[in-house]
Amino acid sequence: KVEFLLYNVNGQLIRRMPGNEVEVGEHTVTWDLKDDKGLTVSPGVYFLELRATEGGVKTKIVVTR
């Protein structure tokens, strides 16, 4: 089972996207650029954390307009 967490540059959690159980391998995730309140985020740097039962990964995302 996976879960996606998005943080702003200050480390504040802005979006939690629960996932499903998936097979090991490459997958695509689409983010609608909204926070948990439904507001569109501003351009800037964000951090995506993927949490899974057997580990996880973190990456930086740059939102431009």
All heavy atoms as TSV, in Angstrom:
chain	resi	resn	atom	element	x	y	z
A	1	LYS	N	N	0.857	-1.181	0.000
A	1	LYS	CA	C	0.000	0.000	0.000
A	1	LYS	C	C	0.894	1.233	0.000
A	1	LYS	O	O	1.884	1.281	0.712
A	1	LYS	CB	C	-0.903	-0.023	1.216
A	1	LYS	CG	C	-1.922	1.070	1.184
A	1	LYS	CD	C	-3.023	0.832	2.191
A	1	LYS	CE	C	-4.041	1.917	2.005
A	1	LYS	NZ	N	-5.291	1.668	2.616
A	2	VAL	N	N	0.526	2.240	-0.770
A	2	VAL	CA	C	1.322	3.457	-0.867
A	2	VAL	C	C	0.507	4.657	-0.401
A	2	VAL	O	O	-0.712	4.632	-0.381
A	2	VAL	CB	C	1.818	3.703	-2.309
A	2	VAL	CG1	C	2.735	2.597	-2.760
A	2	VAL	CG2	C	0.657	3.871	-3.268
A	3	GLU	N	N	1.233	5.706	-0.035
A	3	GLU	CA	C	0.620	6.975	0.358
A	3	GLU	C	C	1.541	8.081	-0.150
A	3	GLU	O	O	2.762	7.957	-0.098
A	3	GLU	CB	C	0.506	7.039	1.879
A	3	GLU	CG	C	-0.062	8.323	2.394
A	3	GLU	CD	C	-0.192	8.322	3.904
A	3	GLU	OE1	O	0.722	7.814	4.594
A	3	GLU	OE2	O	-1.194	8.835	4.393
A	4	PHE	N	N	0.955	9.159	-0.655
A	4	PHE	CA	C	1.725	10.284	-1.160
A	4	PHE	C	C	1.492	11.490	-0.264
A	4	PHE	O	O	0.347	11.846	0.022
A	4	PHE	CB	C	1.303	10.624	-2.590
A	4	PHE	CG	C	1.489	9.482	-3.533
A	4	PHE	CD1	C	0.450	8.616	-3.823
A	4	PHE	CD2	C	2.722	9.260	-4.121
A	4	PHE	CE1	C	0.620	7.556	-4.679
A	4	PHE	CE2	C	2.909	8.191	-4.982
A	4	PHE	CZ	C	1.860	7.339	-5.265
A	5	LEU	N	N	2.582	12.112	0.171
A	5	LEU	CA	C	2.509	13.283	1.037
A	5	LEU	C	C	3.245	14.427	0.341
A	5	LEU	O	O	4.367	14.253	-0.125
A	5	LEU	CB	C	3.160	12.988	2.386
A	5	LEU	CG	C	2.599	11.768	3.114
A	5	LEU	CD1	C	3.516	11.356	4.240
A	5	LEU	CD2	C	1.217	12.051	3.624
A	6	LEU	N	N	2.610	15.594	0.284
A	6	LEU	CA	C	3.225	16.765	-0.329
A	6	LEU	C	C	3.451	17.831	0.733
A	6	LEU	O	O	2.550	18.137	1.524
A	6	LEU	CB	C	2.323	17.327	-1.428
A	6	LEU	CG	C	2.392	16.526	-2.717
A	6	LEU	CD1	C	1.103	16.646	-3.486
A	6	LEU	CD2	C	3.560	16.993	-3.544
A	7	TYR	N	N	4.664	18.375	0.732
A	7	TYR	CA	C	5.053	19.386	1.714
A	7	TYR	C	C	5.468	20.660	0.988
A	7	TYR	O	O	6.041	20.602	-0.107
A	7	TYR	CB	C	6.257	18.897	2.529
A	7	TYR	CG	C	5.989	17.636	3.305
A	7	TYR	CD1	C	6.216	16.386	2.750
A	7	TYR	CD2	C	5.504	17.695	4.607
A	7	TYR	CE1	C	5.975	15.224	3.459
A	7	TYR	CE2	C	5.258	16.536	5.330
A	7	TYR	CZ	C	5.496	15.305	4.747
A	7	TYR	OH	O	5.249	14.155	5.457
A	8	ASN	N	N	5.226	21.808	1.623
A	8	ASN	CA	C	5.742	23.052	1.061
A	8	ASN	C	C	7.197	23.218	1.484
A	8	ASN	O	O	7.751	22.391	2.208
A	8	ASN	CB	C	4.869	24.256	1.446
A	8	ASN	CG	C	4.863	24.546	2.931
A	8	ASN	OD1	O	5.723	24.106	3.691
A	8	ASN	ND2	N	3.863	25.305	3.364
A	9	VAL	N	N	7.817	24.302	1.034
A	9	VAL	CA	C	9.236	24.529	1.290
A	9	VAL	C	C	9.528	24.698	2.786
A	9	VAL	O	O	10.656	24.493	3.228
A	9	VAL	CB	C	9.755	25.710	0.444
A	9	VAL	CG1	C	9.271	27.034	0.989
A	9	VAL	CG2	C	11.256	25.676	0.323
A	10	ASN	N	N	8.508	25.040	3.578
A	10	ASN	CA	C	8.672	25.184	5.031
A	10	ASN	C	C	8.485	23.858	5.770
A	10	ASN	O	O	8.530	23.824	7.000
A	10	ASN	CB	C	7.686	26.219	5.574
A	10	ASN	CG	C	7.952	27.590	5.019
A	10	ASN	OD1	O	9.099	27.997	4.863
A	10	ASN	ND2	N	6.895	28.314	4.695
A	11	GLY	N	N	8.231	22.787	5.026
A	11	GLY	CA	C	8.059	21.484	5.647
A	11	GLY	C	C	6.661	21.203	6.150
A	11	GLY	O	O	6.436	20.191	6.810
A	12	GLN	N	N	5.707	22.073	5.810
A	12	GLN	CA	C	4.327	21.866	6.240
A	12	GLN	C	C	3.614	20.923	5.279
A	12	GLN	O	O	3.688	21.082	4.058
A	12	GLN	CB	C	3.585	23.198	6.284
A	12	GLN	CG	C	4.169	24.190	7.262
A	12	GLN	CD	C	3.643	25.588	7.044
A	12	GLN	OE1	O	3.589	26.072	5.920
A	12	GLN	NE2	N	3.246	26.246	8.125
A	13	LEU	N	N	2.922	19.950	5.827
A	13	LEU	CA	C	2.152	19.022	5.017
A	13	LEU	C	C	0.991	19.781	4.391
A	13	LEU	O	O	0.181	20.388	5.103
A	13	LEU	CB	C	1.629	17.869	5.871
A	13	LEU	CG	C	0.777	16.831	5.154
A	13	LEU	CD1	C	1.585	16.100	4.098
A	13	LEU	CD2	C	0.202	15.849	6.163
A	14	ILE	N	N	0.898	19.770	3.056
A	14	ILE	CA	C	-0.184	20.489	2.391
A	14	ILE	C	C	-1.170	19.558	1.702
A	14	ILE	O	O	-2.288	19.953	1.399
A	14	ILE	CB	C	0.349	21.522	1.379
A	14	ILE	CG1	C	1.150	20.841	0.274
A	14	ILE	CG2	C	1.149	22.595	2.076
A	14	ILE	CD1	C	1.339	21.708	-0.947
A	15	ARG	N	N	-0.743	18.322	1.429
A	15	ARG	CA	C	-1.651	17.391	0.747
A	15	ARG	C	C	-1.281	15.963	1.084
A	15	ARG	O	O	-0.126	15.581	1.052
A	15	ARG	CB	C	-1.560	17.600	-0.765
A	15	ARG	CG	C	-2.459	16.729	-1.620
A	15	ARG	CD	C	-3.884	17.273	-1.676
A	15	ARG	NE	N	-4.786	16.426	-2.391
A	15	ARG	CZ	C	-5.190	16.607	-3.653
A	15	ARG	NH1	N	-4.737	17.631	-4.333
A	15	ARG	NH2	N	-6.036	15.790	-4.191
A	16	ARG	N	N	-2.294	15.204	1.430
A	16	ARG	CA	C	-2.123	13.768	1.690
A	16	ARG	C	C	-2.994	13.036	0.672
A	16	ARG	O	O	-4.190	13.292	0.584
A	16	ARG	CB	C	-2.571	13.424	3.099
A	16	ARG	CG	C	-2.431	11.959	3.454
A	16	ARG	CD	C	-2.973	11.674	4.840
A	16	ARG	NE	N	-2.288	12.445	5.869
A	16	ARG	CZ	C	-1.234	12.030	6.554
A	16	ARG	NH1	N	-0.736	10.842	6.313
A	16	ARG	NH2	N	-0.691	12.790	7.477
A	17	MET	N	N	-2.360	12.171	-0.105
A	17	MET	CA	C	-3.089	11.416	-1.119
A	17	MET	C	C	-2.921	9.932	-0.833
A	17	MET	O	O	-1.875	9.355	-1.138
A	17	MET	CB	C	-2.560	11.749	-2.519
A	17	MET	CG	C	-2.754	13.195	-2.902
A	17	MET	SD	S	-2.204	13.581	-4.583
A	17	MET	CE	C	-0.425	13.444	-4.409
A	18	PRO	N	N	-3.918	9.333	-0.203
A	18	PRO	CA	C	-3.809	7.897	0.062
A	18	PRO	C	C	-3.837	7.130	-1.249
A	18	PRO	O	O	-4.529	7.505	-2.192
A	18	PRO	CB	C	-5.018	7.588	0.922
A	18	PRO	CG	C	-5.933	8.742	0.785
A	18	PRO	CD	C	-5.147	9.894	0.272
A	19	GLY	N	N	-3.060	6.100	-1.309
A	19	GLY	CA	C	-3.005	5.298	-2.525
A	19	GLY	C	C	-3.577	3.920	-2.291
A	19	GLY	O	O	-4.122	3.616	-1.238
A	20	ASN	N	N	-3.444	3.114	-3.283
A	20	ASN	CA	C	-3.920	1.738	-3.239
A	20	ASN	C	C	-2.735	0.798	-3.126
A	20	ASN	O	O	-1.589	1.217	-3.155
A	20	ASN	CB	C	-4.698	1.428	-4.520
A	20	ASN	CG	C	-5.895	2.319	-4.677
A	20	ASN	OD1	O	-6.626	2.571	-3.723
A	20	ASN	ND2	N	-6.101	2.832	-5.876
A	21	GLU	N	N	-3.040	-0.461	-3.055
A	21	GLU	CA	C	-1.979	-1.454	-3.137
A	21	GLU	C	C	-1.574	-1.558	-4.596
A	21	GLU	O	O	-2.431	-1.633	-5.481
A	21	GLU	CB	C	-2.471	-2.798	-2.611
A	21	GLU	CG	C	-2.683	-2.787	-1.118
A	21	GLU	CD	C	-3.013	-4.157	-0.559
A	21	GLU	OE1	O	-2.759	-5.175	-1.243
A	21	GLU	OE2	O	-3.520	-4.206	0.557
A	22	VAL	N	N	-0.268	-1.501	-4.839
A	22	VAL	CA	C	0.238	-1.577	-6.213
A	22	VAL	C	C	1.384	-2.576	-6.277
A	22	VAL	O	O	2.033	-2.865	-5.273
A	22	VAL	CB	C	0.728	-0.196	-6.731
A	22	VAL	CG1	C	-0.428	0.785	-6.814
A	22	VAL	CG2	C	1.830	0.355	-5.859
A	23	GLU	N	N	1.613	-3.077	-7.458
A	23	GLU	CA	C	2.736	-3.972	-7.690
A	23	GLU	C	C	4.031	-3.161	-7.730
A	23	GLU	O	O	4.016	-1.967	-8.061
A	23	GLU	CB	C	2.569	-4.709	-9.026
A	23	GLU	CG	C	1.380	-5.649	-9.062
A	23	GLU	CD	C	1.526	-6.826	-8.118
A	23	GLU	OE1	O	2.645	-7.343	-7.980
A	23	GLU	OE2	O	0.515	-7.217	-7.509
A	24	VAL	N	N	5.133	-3.782	-7.418
A	24	VAL	CA	C	6.432	-3.143	-7.514
A	24	VAL	C	C	6.673	-2.774	-8.969
A	24	VAL	O	O	6.355	-3.535	-9.871
A	24	VAL	CB	C	7.538	-4.083	-7.000
A	24	VAL	CG1	C	8.907	-3.493	-7.247
A	24	VAL	CG2	C	7.338	-4.376	-5.522
A	25	GLY	N	N	7.209	-1.587	-9.210
A	25	GLY	CA	C	7.498	-1.161	-10.575
A	25	GLY	C	C	7.260	0.320	-10.746
A	25	GLY	O	O	7.032	1.053	-9.787
A	26	GLU	N	N	7.283	0.764	-11.968
A	26	GLU	CA	C	7.131	2.182	-12.291
A	26	GLU	C	C	5.655	2.518	-12.435
A	26	GLU	O	O	4.896	1.794	-13.089
A	26	GLU	CB	C	7.864	2.486	-13.600
A	26	GLU	CG	C	7.957	3.954	-13.894
A	26	GLU	CD	C	8.853	4.226	-15.083
A	26	GLU	OE1	O	9.908	3.579	-15.193
A	26	GLU	OE2	O	8.486	5.091	-15.884
A	27	HIS	N	N	5.257	3.642	-11.824
A	27	HIS	CA	C	3.869	4.093	-11.870
A	27	HIS	C	C	3.856	5.609	-12.048
A	27	HIS	O	O	4.850	6.284	-11.779
A	27	HIS	CB	C	3.123	3.725	-10.589
A	27	HIS	CG	C	3.072	2.257	-10.338
A	27	HIS	ND1	N	2.104	1.445	-10.882
A	27	HIS	CD2	C	3.882	1.445	-9.614
A	27	HIS	CE1	C	2.322	0.205	-10.502
A	27	HIS	NE2	N	3.395	0.177	-9.727
A	28	THR	N	N	2.730	6.150	-12.456
A	28	THR	CA	C	2.565	7.590	-12.635
A	28	THR	C	C	1.523	8.106	-11.664
A	28	THR	O	O	0.489	7.474	-11.461
A	28	THR	CB	C	2.117	7.902	-14.082
A	28	THR	OG1	O	3.083	7.393	-14.984
A	28	THR	CG2	C	1.952	9.386	-14.290
A	29	VAL	N	N	1.819	9.260	-11.063
A	29	VAL	CA	C	0.887	9.909	-10.152
A	29	VAL	C	C	0.588	11.301	-10.709
A	29	VAL	O	O	1.496	12.011	-11.128
A	29	VAL	CB	C	1.502	10.056	-8.739
A	29	VAL	CG1	C	0.568	10.819	-7.828
A	29	VAL	CG2	C	1.823	8.699	-8.173
A	30	THR	N	N	-0.668	11.694	-10.722
A	30	THR	CA	C	-1.054	13.018	-11.182
A	30	THR	C	C	-1.530	13.831	-9.990
A	30	THR	O	O	-2.373	13.381	-9.223
A	30	THR	CB	C	-2.189	12.914	-12.228
A	30	THR	OG1	O	-1.744	12.096	-13.303
A	30	THR	CG2	C	-2.563	14.279	-12.753
A	31	TRP	N	N	-0.965	15.028	-9.854
A	31	TRP	CA	C	-1.347	15.951	-8.784
A	31	TRP	C	C	-2.067	17.122	-9.432
A	31	TRP	O	O	-1.560	17.734	-10.364
A	31	TRP	CB	C	-0.101	16.405	-8.032
A	31	TRP	CG	C	-0.306	17.454	-6.990
A	31	TRP	CD1	C	-1.405	17.637	-6.201
A	31	TRP	CD2	C	0.620	18.464	-6.608
A	31	TRP	NE1	N	-1.219	18.688	-5.355
A	31	TRP	CE2	C	0.024	19.220	-5.586
A	31	TRP	CE3	C	1.896	18.811	-7.032
A	31	TRP	CZ2	C	0.659	20.295	-4.978
A	31	TRP	CZ3	C	2.525	19.876	-6.431
A	31	TRP	CH2	C	1.912	20.608	-5.416
A	32	ASP	N	N	-3.216	17.476	-8.935
A	32	ASP	CA	C	-4.018	18.563	-9.505
A	32	ASP	C	C	-3.573	19.951	-9.034
A	32	ASP	O	O	-4.253	20.939	-9.279
A	32	ASP	CB	C	-5.497	18.356	-9.191
A	32	ASP	CG	C	-5.800	18.313	-7.701
A	32	ASP	OD1	O	-4.885	18.527	-6.880
A	32	ASP	OD2	O	-6.955	18.042	-7.348
A	33	LEU	N	N	-2.420	20.027	-8.373
A	33	LEU	CA	C	-1.839	21.281	-7.850
A	33	LEU	C	C	-2.721	21.939	-6.793
A	33	LEU	O	O	-2.680	23.136	-6.595
A	33	LEU	CB	C	-1.533	22.266	-8.980
A	33	LEU	CG	C	-0.534	21.768	-10.015
A	33	LEU	CD1	C	-0.348	22.821	-11.101
A	33	LEU	CD2	C	0.801	21.430	-9.385
A	34	LYS	N	N	-3.497	21.114	-6.080
A	34	LYS	CA	C	-4.337	21.641	-4.993
A	34	LYS	C	C	-3.879	21.065	-3.665
A	34	LYS	O	O	-3.346	19.964	-3.602
A	34	LYS	CB	C	-5.802	21.314	-5.248
A	34	LYS	CG	C	-6.315	22.002	-6.496
A	34	LYS	CD	C	-7.781	21.814	-6.676
A	34	LYS	CE	C	-8.150	22.375	-8.026
A	34	LYS	NZ	N	-9.089	23.412	-7.997
A	35	ASP	N	N	-4.107	21.859	-2.607
A	35	ASP	CA	C	-3.789	21.375	-1.269
A	35	ASP	C	C	-4.996	20.638	-0.699
A	35	ASP	O	O	-6.010	20.467	-1.389
A	35	ASP	CB	C	-3.328	22.533	-0.373
A	35	ASP	CG	C	-4.395	23.595	-0.135
A	35	ASP	OD1	O	-5.603	23.352	-0.420
A	35	ASP	OD2	O	-4.037	24.682	0.336
A	36	ASP	N	N	-4.911	20.209	0.562
A	36	ASP	CA	C	-6.013	19.465	1.177
A	36	ASP	C	C	-7.275	20.304	1.348
A	36	ASP	O	O	-8.358	19.770	1.522
A	36	ASP	CB	C	-5.588	18.904	2.540
A	36	ASP	CG	C	-4.841	17.588	2.421
A	36	ASP	OD1	O	-4.946	16.928	1.366
A	36	ASP	OD2	O	-4.151	17.216	3.383
A	37	LYS	N	N	-7.155	21.626	1.285
A	37	LYS	CA	C	-8.316	22.516	1.394
A	37	LYS	C	C	-8.960	22.788	0.039
A	37	LYS	O	O	-9.952	23.495	-0.043
A	37	LYS	CB	C	-7.893	23.839	2.031
A	37	LYS	CG	C	-7.394	23.686	3.443
A	37	LYS	CD	C	-6.891	25.000	3.979
A	37	LYS	CE	C	-6.267	24.801	5.355
A	37	LYS	NZ	N	-5.648	26.023	5.868
A	38	GLY	N	N	-8.362	22.252	-1.036
A	38	GLY	CA	C	-8.896	22.456	-2.367
A	38	GLY	C	C	-8.391	23.720	-3.048
A	38	GLY	O	O	-8.854	24.074	-4.128
A	39	LEU	N	N	-7.421	24.395	-2.426
A	39	LEU	CA	C	-6.870	25.622	-2.993
A	39	LEU	C	C	-5.683	25.300	-3.889
A	39	LEU	O	O	-4.856	24.451	-3.553
A	39	LEU	CB	C	-6.429	26.563	-1.867
A	39	LEU	CG	C	-7.516	26.965	-0.867
A	39	LEU	CD1	C	-6.907	27.748	0.286
A	39	LEU	CD2	C	-8.593	27.769	-1.560
A	40	THR	N	N	-5.581	25.992	-5.017
A	40	THR	CA	C	-4.456	25.802	-5.926
A	40	THR	C	C	-3.200	26.377	-5.289
A	40	THR	O	O	-3.217	27.492	-4.775
A	40	THR	CB	C	-4.735	26.500	-7.271
A	40	THR	OG1	O	-5.936	25.948	-7.821
A	40	THR	CG2	C	-3.595	26.289	-8.248
A	41	VAL	N	N	-2.119	25.618	-5.323
A	41	VAL	CA	C	-0.869	26.058	-4.705
A	41	VAL	C	C	-0.187	27.107	-5.573
A	41	VAL	O	O	-0.408	27.183	-6.781
A	41	VAL	CB	C	0.088	24.876	-4.447
A	41	VAL	CG1	C	-0.560	23.861	-3.527
A	41	VAL	CG2	C	0.546	24.234	-5.737
A	42	SER	N	N	0.659	27.892	-4.955
A	42	SER	CA	C	1.442	28.910	-5.655
A	42	SER	C	C	2.633	28.267	-6.342
A	42	SER	O	O	3.101	27.206	-5.927
A	42	SER	CB	C	1.958	29.949	-4.654
A	42	SER	OG	O	0.890	30.554	-3.984
A	43	PRO	N	N	3.167	28.930	-7.382
A	43	PRO	CA	C	4.408	28.428	-7.976
A	43	PRO	C	C	5.498	28.381	-6.915
A	43	PRO	O	O	5.534	29.219	-6.008
A	43	PRO	CB	C	4.734	29.473	-9.044
A	43	PRO	CG	C	3.429	30.120	-9.359
A	43	PRO	CD	C	2.658	30.106	-8.070
A	44	GLY	N	N	6.372	27.405	-7.006
A	44	GLY	CA	C	7.463	27.286	-6.044
A	44	GLY	C	C	7.940	25.857	-5.933
A	44	GLY	O	O	7.619	25.003	-6.754
A	45	VAL	N	N	8.697	25.608	-4.886
A	45	VAL	CA	C	9.286	24.286	-4.646
A	45	VAL	C	C	8.419	23.527	-3.639
A	45	VAL	O	O	8.013	24.070	-2.609
A	45	VAL	CB	C	10.727	24.426	-4.113
A	45	VAL	CG1	C	11.311	23.069	-3.766
A	45	VAL	CG2	C	11.599	25.147	-5.133
A	46	TYR	N	N	8.180	22.264	-3.934
A	46	TYR	CA	C	7.424	21.371	-3.067
A	46	TYR	C	C	8.190	20.055	-2.980
A	46	TYR	O	O	9.033	19.764	-3.820
A	46	TYR	CB	C	6.008	21.144	-3.605
A	46	TYR	CG	C	5.208	22.418	-3.611
A	46	TYR	CD1	C	5.260	23.291	-4.690
A	46	TYR	CD2	C	4.441	22.776	-2.516
A	46	TYR	CE1	C	4.560	24.490	-4.679
A	46	TYR	CE2	C	3.727	23.972	-2.495
A	46	TYR	CZ	C	3.804	24.816	-3.579
A	46	TYR	OH	O	3.113	26.004	-3.555
A	47	PHE	N	N	7.864	19.280	-1.964
A	47	PHE	CA	C	8.530	17.996	-1.763
A	47	PHE	C	C	7.484	16.901	-1.700
A	47	PHE	O	O	6.500	17.019	-0.976
A	47	PHE	CB	C	9.373	18.025	-0.489
A	47	PHE	CG	C	10.453	19.054	-0.554
A	47	PHE	CD1	C	10.249	20.332	-0.061
A	47	PHE	CD2	C	11.663	18.769	-1.161
A	47	PHE	CE1	C	11.229	21.303	-0.140
A	47	PHE	CE2	C	12.654	19.731	-1.254
A	47	PHE	CZ	C	12.437	20.997	-0.743
A	48	LEU	N	N	7.710	15.857	-2.467
A	48	LEU	CA	C	6.812	14.714	-2.517
A	48	LEU	C	C	7.471	13.559	-1.785
A	48	LEU	O	O	8.632	13.230	-2.040
A	48	LEU	CB	C	6.542	14.302	-3.966
A	48	LEU	CG	C	5.796	12.981	-4.164
A	48	LEU	CD1	C	4.377	13.072	-3.621
A	48	LEU	CD2	C	5.796	12.591	-5.620
A	49	GLU	N	N	6.734	12.969	-0.873
A	49	GLU	CA	C	7.207	11.774	-0.175
A	49	GLU	C	C	6.260	10.636	-0.504
A	49	GLU	O	O	5.053	10.749	-0.325
A	49	GLU	CB	C	7.233	12.010	1.333
A	49	GLU	CG	C	7.677	10.811	2.121
A	49	GLU	CD	C	7.676	11.037	3.624
A	49	GLU	OE1	O	7.241	12.109	4.082
A	49	GLU	OE2	O	8.109	10.124	4.325
A	50	LEU	N	N	6.810	9.563	-1.007
A	50	LEU	CA	C	6.056	8.350	-1.261
A	50	LEU	C	C	6.372	7.396	-0.127
A	50	LEU	O	O	7.538	7.077	0.100
A	50	LEU	CB	C	6.457	7.712	-2.595
A	50	LEU	CG	C	5.919	6.302	-2.783
A	50	LEU	CD1	C	4.715	6.342	-3.686
A	50	LEU	CD2	C	6.979	5.393	-3.319
A	51	ARG	N	N	5.344	6.985	0.587
A	51	ARG	CA	C	5.527	6.007	1.662
A	51	ARG	C	C	4.899	4.698	1.234
A	51	ARG	O	O	3.775	4.671	0.742
A	51	ARG	CB	C	4.845	6.482	2.944
A	51	ARG	CG	C	5.530	7.621	3.612
A	51	ARG	CD	C	4.851	7.915	4.932
A	51	ARG	NE	N	5.407	9.104	5.545
A	51	ARG	CZ	C	4.862	9.700	6.592
A	51	ARG	NH1	N	3.760	9.226	7.126
A	51	ARG	NH2	N	5.427	10.784	7.093
A	52	ALA	N	N	5.627	3.640	1.440
A	52	ALA	CA	C	5.127	2.313	1.114
A	52	ALA	C	C	5.470	1.368	2.256
A	52	ALA	O	O	6.314	1.686	3.097
A	52	ALA	CB	C	5.742	1.820	-0.188
A	53	THR	N	N	4.842	0.230	2.268
A	53	THR	CA	C	5.075	-0.751	3.318
A	53	THR	C	C	6.546	-1.134	3.405
A	53	THR	O	O	7.093	-1.285	4.480
A	53	THR	CB	C	4.217	-2.006	3.054
A	53	THR	OG1	O	2.871	-1.605	2.902
A	53	THR	CG2	C	4.328	-2.984	4.194
A	54	GLU	N	N	7.193	-1.223	2.270
A	54	GLU	CA	C	8.578	-1.684	2.238
A	54	GLU	C	C	9.570	-0.570	1.948
A	54	GLU	O	O	10.613	-0.790	1.345
A	54	GLU	CB	C	8.711	-2.795	1.205
A	54	GLU	CG	C	7.883	-4.007	1.555
A	54	GLU	CD	C	8.019	-5.109	0.547
A	54	GLU	OE1	O	8.911	-5.049	-0.313
A	54	GLU	OE2	O	7.230	-6.056	0.624
A	55	GLY	N	N	9.284	0.658	2.365
A	55	GLY	CA	C	10.226	1.752	2.156
A	55	GLY	C	C	9.539	2.975	1.587
A	55	GLY	O	O	8.326	3.101	1.637
A	56	GLY	N	N	10.343	3.853	1.037
A	56	GLY	CA	C	9.785	5.073	0.482
A	56	GLY	C	C	10.831	5.845	-0.281
A	56	GLY	O	O	11.991	5.441	-0.391
A	57	VAL	N	N	10.408	6.985	-0.806
A	57	VAL	CA	C	11.297	7.848	-1.573
A	57	VAL	C	C	10.806	9.283	-1.435
A	57	VAL	O	O	9.617	9.524	-1.234
A	57	VAL	CB	C	11.355	7.400	-3.056
A	57	VAL	CG1	C	10.019	7.598	-3.740
A	57	VAL	CG2	C	12.448	8.127	-3.793
A	58	LYS	N	N	11.735	10.228	-1.509
A	58	LYS	CA	C	11.397	11.649	-1.459
A	58	LYS	C	C	11.996	12.325	-2.690
A	58	LYS	O	O	13.086	11.952	-3.142
A	58	LYS	CB	C	11.953	12.299	-0.208
A	58	LYS	CG	C	11.338	11.784	1.059
A	58	LYS	CD	C	11.953	12.438	2.269
A	58	LYS	CE	C	11.375	11.822	3.540
A	58	LYS	NZ	N	11.994	12.378	4.739
A	59	THR	N	N	11.284	13.303	-3.229
A	59	THR	CA	C	11.780	14.043	-4.375
A	59	THR	C	C	11.275	15.484	-4.331
A	59	THR	O	O	10.291	15.772	-3.655
A	59	THR	CB	C	11.378	13.361	-5.704
A	59	THR	OG1	O	12.074	13.982	-6.770
A	59	THR	CG2	C	9.889	13.464	-5.945
A	60	LYS	N	N	11.968	16.341	-5.039
A	60	LYS	CA	C	11.597	17.757	-5.108
A	60	LYS	C	C	10.783	17.995	-6.363
A	60	LYS	O	O	11.078	17.443	-7.425
A	60	LYS	CB	C	12.864	18.610	-5.128
A	60	LYS	CG	C	12.605	20.097	-5.217
A	60	LYS	CD	C	13.843	20.924	-4.996
A	60	LYS	CE	C	14.854	20.746	-6.082
A	60	LYS	NZ	N	15.980	21.684	-5.990
A	61	ILE	N	N	9.759	18.841	-6.254
A	61	ILE	CA	C	8.908	19.217	-7.377
A	61	ILE	C	C	8.957	20.738	-7.500
A	61	ILE	O	O	8.828	21.446	-6.494
A	61	ILE	CB	C	7.457	18.772	-7.164
A	61	ILE	CG1	C	7.379	17.269	-7.062
A	61	ILE	CG2	C	6.554	19.293	-8.261
A	61	ILE	CD1	C	6.002	16.767	-6.657
A	62	VAL	N	N	9.103	21.247	-8.700
A	62	VAL	CA	C	9.059	22.690	-8.934
A	62	VAL	C	C	7.791	22.980	-9.734
A	62	VAL	O	O	7.611	22.450	-10.833
A	62	VAL	CB	C	10.308	23.181	-9.692
A	62	VAL	CG1	C	10.194	24.671	-9.957
A	62	VAL	CG2	C	11.559	22.868	-8.897
A	63	VAL	N	N	6.914	23.818	-9.165
A	63	VAL	CA	C	5.669	24.209	-9.839
A	63	VAL	C	C	5.903	25.562	-10.500
A	63	VAL	O	O	6.314	26.512	-9.843
A	63	VAL	CB	C	4.510	24.303	-8.829
A	63	VAL	CG1	C	3.253	24.844	-9.498
A	63	VAL	CG2	C	4.246	22.948	-8.184
A	64	THR	N	N	5.669	25.624	-11.807
A	64	THR	CA	C	5.776	26.874	-12.555
A	64	THR	C	C	4.446	27.160	-13.231
A	64	THR	O	O	3.603	26.282	-13.373
A	64	THR	CB	C	6.882	26.786	-13.619
A	64	THR	OG1	O	6.562	25.754	-14.529
A	64	THR	CG2	C	8.237	26.510	-12.986
A	65	ARG	N	N	4.278	28.373	-13.663
A	65	ARG	CA	C	3.051	28.728	-14.404
A	65	ARG	C	C	3.426	29.514	-15.624
A	65	ARG	O	O	4.344	30.233	-15.664
A	65	ARG	CB	C	2.142	29.587	-13.554
A	65	ARG	CG	C	1.860	28.930	-12.258
A	65	ARG	CD	C	0.466	28.614	-12.059
A	65	ARG	NE	N	0.545	27.975	-10.732
A	65	ARG	CZ	C	-0.415	27.437	-10.134
A	65	ARG	NH1	N	-1.552	27.416	-10.645
A	65	ARG	NH2	N	-0.283	26.871	-8.983
